[in-house]
Amino acid sequence: MSSEEVTQIQTVNLGKAWITPRYRRTDRVVNMIRDFAKKHMKSDDVKLDQDLNRQIWKRGKANPPRRARLRMVKDDDGTVVVSLYDELEKDETKQGRKDNQSIDSEKGSGSSK
């Protein structure tokens, strides 16, 4: 096997958790995420990140999120770590490029006066 990590970013629909009784919904969401990661990453050793766990349990046991955007990373030893996908990193890089463009355009417009 290669020594590289395999990474996938997926959105998981967790709406089926509402079939279960209220007091078990978040437990089912955790199990659904584990099963999803096992299926898509082809590994039985799945660990959930602490931030993901906090996000799932933030609204209590009866009202978990309806969907979750996940980053799944499979190590070379077969362990899959599931965490929240940080869209802020993508937005910051895009925003950084936009800021540089706006600064350049301001410099250009200032010299024409």
N, C-alpha and C positions, 0 to 999 in steps of 0.2 A: 504493500500500500504506500501511497505517497505521504509525505510528512506534512502536507498542507491541510489547513482547516477548510471544511466545506460550510458555506454560509448560505442560508436562504432567508428571504423576507416574505412573509405570507400574512394575509388577513384571514382571521378565523371567525366564522359566524357562530356565535354562542347562543343563538335563539332557542335551540332545543332544550336548554336548561330550564325553560319556563314550563316544560311538560311535568317536571318533578314537583313535589311539594315545596312550598315556600322555604321551609327551614333547611332544605338540602340543596338549594340552587347553586350557591357558590362552591360547595363541595363538588357538584357535578361539573361546573365550569373548569375547575382544576383538573379533574379526570379527563374532560374533553380535550383540554390543551395537551395533556400528557399523551393521550391516544393519537392526537393529530401529529405531534412531533415524532412519535414512534413510527407512524405510518409513512410520513414524508421523508424522514431522515434515515429510516431503516436501521434503527438501533433500539435496544430495550432499556438502555441506561439513559434516563432523561432527568434532568435537574432543572427546576424553575429558579429564575433569578429572584433575589429578594425584592427588588423594585417592582417586578411583575406581580409578585404575590401581594404586595401592599396595594397595588392598583386594583387588583381583583377584589380584595377584601375591604377596600376603602368605604364602600356604601353598605357594608354589612353582609349578613349571611343570606338575606332574602332578595337582595337587589343587585346582582352582579352586572357587569357591563354586557351589552348585547353583541359586541364584536371587539376583537383585539388585533392590533397590528404587531406581529411578532418577528423577532430576529432569532433564527435557530442556527447555532454554531456547533458543528460536529468536530471534535478533536480527533487526532490520529489514533487515540486509544478507544474510540467508539462512544465516548460520553457526549451527549447532546445537552447544551446549555441553552435554555429558552429565556429570552429577555424581551423587554419592550423595544420596539423599533423607534429610535430617536429621530423624528422628523426635524427637530430643531437644528441638528447638525447640517442637514441638507439646506434648510432655510438660511442658516447663517452664512454658508458658503455662497449661496445665490445673492444674499443681501450684501455681502462683502464685495462681490463683483459689481452690483448695482451702485453701491456707494462710490466705488472707484470711477465708474462711468459718469456719475453725476458730478463728481469733483472735476473730472476732466472737461465736461461740458460747461461747467461754471467758469473754469479758467478760460476756455475758448470764448465764451460770451462776454467775459469781462474785458478782454483785450480789444474787442471790436468797438467799444464805446469811445 
